[in-house]
Amino acid sequence: MTSPSRIRRWLYAATGAVLTVGLLPMTATDAVATAAPPPVAARAAILPTTTISLTFDDGIADQAAAVSAMAARGMKGTFFINSGFIGGDGFFTLAQLQSIAAAGNEIGGHTVNHPDLTTLSTDEATRQVCNNRVALTNWGFTVTSFAYPFASSSPATEAIVKGCGYNSARGLGDLRTRFGCARCPYASPVPPVDPFETAALDQVDNTWTLKDLQDSVTRAERTGGWVQFTFHHICANNCDPLSVSPTVFGQFLNWLAPRTLINTRVRTVAQVIGGPVAAAVPGPVAPAAAPGVNAVVNPGLETASSTTPADCFSIGGYGSNTAAFTAASPAHGGSSAVRTTVTNYQSGDAKLLPTLDLGACAPTVVSGHQYSLRTWYTSTAVTQFAVYLRDSGDVWRYWTSSPWFAPADSFTQAVWVTPPIPDGMTGLSFGLNIFANGNIVTDDYGMYDQAGAPAAKVAAVQAPKTAPAVKGPVEIVAEESMGAGG
């Protein structure tokens, strides 16, 4: 019979670290023993099984470094993807995502465009979760695992995720690290107690060291169980607060690889959870406004928001300039208006516009129809409507801009009729922009199907005969920074 101390010495030789699993202290006799390592079956009988899942959020392009590092060591990961980001600046292209999946990695869902689900209506949250899975499935991926944006969930969101056909959903910060959750366990059981709120470590950020990564494994190995790591950026020189360098990530994998020869293994989330693959089902469709009905939600900016200038409105912009959004008084109607001020202008623009979501705020449109866009404004500079469209895959893109409207010292109504909506487009958002140093105040937004639209206060500016070419990524600032994690 092989002594425990000899097993311990074999583990040290294989891993470079002693694993403490309740074995007896080494004796003088043990210290000079030369017996061969015990057979695999004997080692497996002594050590509990620990499962490690390497997960990656948001589809960030620099995660390609992790893909190649894992492939070199025969490891697979789970990539939680926001379908609305794919192809955007700084994110994976669809071709890259398909290559990642072809290499054996798992593609999971993370909503269309990363909102906090607990802040949304049931219909909007369902669209975010279900339509994300539909898009990923239509791209050819087998999608059974989900991760909550910002690790924010509730019993209601758990039910939505389950109803959309997922088999599991991941949280964050439910396992013990030196960064928090001091009373939490070091690993979760397999199978998890609640598959729709699976436990995970805090997300890895640039304060994590190689030892922190290693400790999260070795401490779990004392009892066995499941440990999920969550990575965002894999980049050098602390490129982002939520980052780990390729060097440290590679060192961690080099350290982890020999441990998989014992009783620690690396598995994707789907491999841990198992279960059937349910059909993908879309979320409820938000109907277009009836003729003569203003399709803008909160058009007078009267309903406040804690995260944006007004409920159902977001800030947008691009280029090199400094933009500030503040309450303005007096308003055109009611008590609320928003002032957009630009300083240090070199390029781009800034604007306030209905939130680019899946239908709770952004108006739904019908292909082939034209729409009358209206906003009351004052401005120190010329302005124009910048218009965005949402396609059938729930991706937002810049579409076109109206002719210019003149500066105005007193409230003036800007009115413009769009060209016909192209086939396959499902939603529209718009805003008067400012593209110079100065300020613009906007209030009382309106959008009507041109068929049945009420008469405007001023003559409408006619649509250009040829819309400008669509170029570049959507220049919208998210309501909450993705740097918040999850």
RABEL-V646270 format. One line per field, one symbol per residue. psi: psi as a letter, one per 40 degrees, with the letter a starting at -180 (. if undefined). burial: + if it has 9 or more other C-alpha atoms within 8 Angstrom, else -. Layout:
psi->???
burial->???
//
This chain:
psi->hhidddddddddddeeihhhffiiihiddddeieiiiiidddddddhihhhhhhihiefhdeeddddddddeefiiihhhhhdeeheiheiiidddddddddeeiihiifidffihdeeiidddddddddddddddddeeihheiihhhefhiidddddddddeeieihhaifeihieeafdeiieiiihiidheegiiiiiihaeehidddddddddddedeiahhhihichgiiffdidgiiiddddddddddddddeebehihiidddddaiihiihhiiihhiiiihehhehhfdefdhiieeidiheiiiiiiahihiihiiihiidiaehihhhhhifhdiaaiihihhgaeeddhiiihheiiihhhhhiiieiiiihhhiihaeefhhihciiiiiiiihdihihhhhhiiihiieieiiiiihihfihaihhiigiihihdheiihidihihiiidhiiihiiihfhhidhheeei.
burial->----++++++++--+--++----------+------------++---+++++++++++++-++-+++-+++-+-++++++++++++-+--+++---++-++---++++++++++-+++-+--+++++++++++++++---+++++++++-+++---++-+++-++++++++++++++---+----+++---+--++++++++++++-+-+-+++-++++++++++++++++++++--+---+++++-+++++++++++++-+++++++++-++---+--++++----++-++--++++++++-----+++++++++++-++-+-+-++--++---++++++++-+-++++++++++-++++++++++-+++++++++++++++++++++++--++++++++++---++--+-+++++++++---++++++++++++++++++++++++++--+------+--+---------------+-----++
//
